[in-house]
């Protein structure tokens, strides 16, 4: 098997195992690293799964974007204690999947306020997830803590129907959740049961790209740049156009799957229901 294809399949299978549509916990805590983005902004990073966590440190508390699985709670707290004695005041879920929201129960017990889009919260309700957000918004929200500002944006459907972007204007940094994943052979993962959309994803990223930032924290992968987010945006258009082209050519489901497996390193084929969703949406 081609090494790049093999890597892509390993990455996607790992992501699927983390998601199981996002509800199940990992069997053991992840090994975490603390990546300094700015003097007051850190990423709690790990090998691809679970998702990245981003922490803004203020003198009145911490704003944490995504909280991994519950089993990672102690390690997250230990990481934060290396840079601050302040408590976590806000936890923002970029979407409903459990590798980004699985620690909500413990965070709420610490007194943190959990924030998400209204759509993401509804997915959690429907999935009978514990630790529901106590604050939601529709299009845009703001958090002001310790003299620092955080902006939350919903630009539309992408990986799910509830994805949000968390913007740190003073730090010129964007936490993108799984609307953007980054790394060698990293695929565009569309959760159709969770309301995701290949057709809407491009415009959603166009909305995010209008913000003024240099640095991007992807949902999975290493901290990167706005230029890489723009490349990923272009890849969403490539996927849409290629699938539509194959449908116009009256290719069968099996033929479309074979083309995607060949041209896109197998990535698009592994996420549950993705091929059927693509064909239905892009006819």
C-alpha positions in Angstrom: 0.0 0.0 0.0 1.1 3.5 -0.8 2.6 5.1 2.4 0.5 8.2 2.0 -2.6 6.2 1.5 -1.8 4.1 4.6 -1.2 7.2 6.7 -4.5 8.7 5.6 -6.5 5.6 6.5 -4.8 5.4 9.9 -5.6 9.1 10.6 -9.2 8.7 9.6 -9.7 5.5 11.4 -8.3 7.1 14.5 -10.7 10.0 14.1 -13.6 7.7 13.7 -12.7 5.8 16.8 -12.6 9.1 18.7 -15.9 10.3 17.3 -18.2 7.2 17.1 -20.1 10.3 16.3 -18.3 11.9 19.2 -19.8 10.2 22.2 -17.5 7.6 23.5 -14.4 8.2 25.7 -10.9 7.2 25.0 -9.6 4.1 26.8 -6.8 6.0 28.5 -5.6 9.6 28.8 -3.7 11.1 25.9 -0.1 12.2 26.3 -0.4 16.0 26.2 2.0 18.8 25.2 1.7 22.5 26.0 2.4 24.7 23.0 2.9 28.4 23.6 1.2 30.5 20.8 1.5 33.9 22.5 2.5 35.0 26.0 -1.1 34.4 27.2 -2.3 31.8 24.7 -1.5 28.1 24.8 -2.6 25.0 22.9 -2.9 21.7 24.9 -1.9 19.4 22.1 -1.7 15.7 21.5 -1.2 13.2 18.7 -4.2 13.6 16.4 -7.0 12.3 18.7 -8.7 13.8 20.8 -9.0 17.4 19.5 -6.8 20.3 20.4 -7.6 22.5 23.4 -6.8 26.2 23.4 -6.4 28.2 26.6 -6.4 32.0 27.0 -4.9 33.0 30.3 -6.2 36.1 32.1 -5.8 37.5 35.6 -9.5 36.6 36.3 -9.5 33.1 34.9 -9.0 30.9 31.9 -11.0 30.6 28.7 -10.7 27.1 27.3 -11.7 26.1 23.8 -12.6 22.4 23.7 -12.0 20.0 26.6 -11.1 16.6 25.0 -12.5 13.5 26.7 -13.3 13.2 30.4 -10.4 10.9 30.9 -8.1 13.7 29.9 -9.4 16.1 32.6 -6.6 15.7 35.2 -3.9 16.1 32.6 -5.5 19.2 31.2 -5.7 20.8 34.7 -2.1 19.8 35.3 -1.0 21.4 32.1 -2.8 24.6 32.9 -1.3 24.7 36.4 2.2 25.0 34.8 1.3 28.4 33.5 -1.5 29.8 35.8 -3.1 29.4 39.1 -6.4 30.9 37.7 -9.5 28.7 37.5 -11.2 27.8 34.2 -14.1 30.3 33.9 -15.4 29.4 30.4 -15.2 26.3 28.3 -16.2 26.7 24.6 -17.2 23.6 22.6 -16.5 24.2 18.9 -19.0 21.4 18.1 -20.7 18.4 19.8 -18.3 15.6 19.2 -17.1 13.9 22.4 -13.4 14.4 21.7 -14.1 18.2 21.9 -16.8 18.2 24.6 -16.3 15.0 26.6 -15.0 16.7 29.7 -18.0 19.1 30.1 -19.4 17.4 33.2 -16.2 17.8 35.1 -15.6 21.3 33.9 -19.1 22.3 35.0 -18.5 20.8 38.4 -15.4 23.1 38.7 -17.7 26.1 38.1 -16.9 26.7 34.5 -19.6 28.0 32.1 -19.8 25.9 29.0 -20.6 27.7 25.8 -21.5 26.3 22.3 -23.7 27.1 19.3 -27.4 26.4 19.7 -27.1 23.8 17.0 -24.2 22.0 18.8 -26.2 21.9 22.1 -29.2 20.5 20.3 -27.0 17.7 18.9 -25.9 17.0 22.5 -29.5 16.9 23.7 -30.4 14.5 20.9 -27.5 12.3 21.6 -28.2 12.3 25.3 -24.8 13.7 26.1 -24.0 14.7 29.6 -22.6 18.1 30.5 -24.8 20.3 28.3 -23.7 23.9 27.5 -25.4 26.4 29.7 -24.9 29.3 27.3 -25.5 29.2 23.5 -25.7 31.7 20.6 -26.8 31.8 17.0 -24.4 33.9 15.0 -21.9 35.8 17.2 -21.0 36.1 20.8 -18.3 37.7 23.0 -16.5 36.8 26.2 -14.7 39.6 28.1 -12.5 38.4 30.9 -9.6 40.0 32.7 -9.4 42.8 30.2 -9.1 40.3 27.3 -11.6 39.6 24.5 -12.8 36.4 22.8 -15.1 36.4 19.8 -17.2 33.5 18.8 -18.6 33.1 15.3 -21.0 30.7 13.6 -20.7 31.0 9.8 -22.7 28.0 8.8 -22.5 24.2 8.3 -19.1 22.5 7.8 -17.9 19.4 9.6 -21.3 19.4 11.5 -24.2 21.9 11.5 -22.9 23.4 14.8 -19.3 24.3 14.1 -18.0 27.6 15.5 -14.8 29.5 15.3 -13.2 31.1 18.3 -11.2 34.3 17.5 -8.6 35.9 19.7 -8.2 39.4 18.2 -5.4 40.7 20.3 -3.4 37.4 19.7 -4.4 37.3 16.0 -5.3 33.6 16.4 -8.3 31.5 15.3 -9.3 28.2 16.9 -11.1 26.5 14.1 -12.4 23.2 15.6 -12.9 20.4 13.1 -14.0 22.9 10.4 -10.3 22.7 9.7 -8.0 19.7 10.4 -4.3 19.9 9.5 -1.5 17.5 8.7 -0.1 15.1 6.1 -3.0 13.4 4.3 -5.6 14.9 6.6 -9.0 14.6 5.0 -12.1 16.8 5.0 -14.4 14.9 7.3 -18.1 15.5 6.8 -20.4 14.2 9.6 -23.7 14.0 7.6 -25.7 12.6 10.5 -24.4 15.5 12.5 -25.6 18.0 9.9 -22.3 18.5 8.1 -22.3 19.7 4.5 -19.7 19.5 1.7 -21.6 22.2 -0.2 -21.8 24.7 2.6 -18.3 24.1 4.0 -16.5 26.4 1.5 -18.6 29.4 2.3 -18.3 28.7 6.0 -14.5 28.9 5.7 -14.8 32.0 3.5 -16.6 33.6 6.5 -13.8 32.7 8.9 -11.1 33.8 6.5 -12.5 37.4 6.6 -11.3 37.7 10.2 -7.9 39.3 10.8 -5.5 36.5 12.1 -2.2 34.9 11.4 -2.2 31.7 13.4 -4.7 28.9 13.3 -5.3 26.1 15.9 -7.0 23.3 13.9 -9.3 20.8 15.5 -6.7 18.2 15.0 -3.0 18.6 14.0 -0.3 21.1 14.7 -0.8 24.9 15.1 -0.4 26.4 11.7 -1.1 29.5 9.5 -3.9 31.3 7.8 -2.4 30.3 4.4 -2.9 26.6 5.3 -6.5 27.3 6.2 -7.0 28.9 2.8 -5.5 25.8 1.2 -7.9 23.6 3.1 -10.8 25.9 2.0 -9.7 25.3 -1.6 -9.7 21.5 -1.1 -13.3 21.6 0.0 -14.1 23.2 -3.4 -12.1 20.5 -5.2 -14.0 17.8 -3.4 -17.4 19.2 -4.3 -16.5 19.8 -7.9 -15.0 16.3 -8.4 -17.9 14.5 -6.9 -20.4 16.6 -8.9 -18.4 15.9 -12.1 -18.6 12.1 -11.4 -22.3 12.3 -10.8 -22.9 14.2 -14.0 -20.9 11.5 -15.8 -23.4 9.0 -14.3 -20.7 7.1 -12.4 -22.0 4.5 -9.9 -21.6 4.8 -6.2 -18.8 2.2 -6.4 -17.0 4.1 -9.2 -17.2 7.4 -7.3 -15.9 5.7 -4.2 -13.0 4.2 -6.2 -12.1 7.6 -7.7 -12.1 9.3 -4.3 -10.1 6.5 -2.8 -7.5 6.9 -5.5 -7.4 10.7 -5.9 -8.0 11.7 -2.3 -5.9 9.0 -0.6 -8.9 7.0 0.6 -9.8 9.7 3.2 -13.3 10.4 2.1 -14.5 6.8 2.1 -14.0 5.9 5.8 -16.3 8.3 7.7 -19.7 6.6 8.2 -22.3 7.6 5.6 -20.0 10.0 3.9 -20.2 8.7 0.4 -24.0 8.4 0.4 -24.2 11.9 1.8 -21.9 13.4 -0.8 -23.8 11.8 -3.6 -27.2 13.0 -2.2 -26.0 16.5 -1.6 -23.9 17.1 -4.7 -26.2 15.8 -7.5 
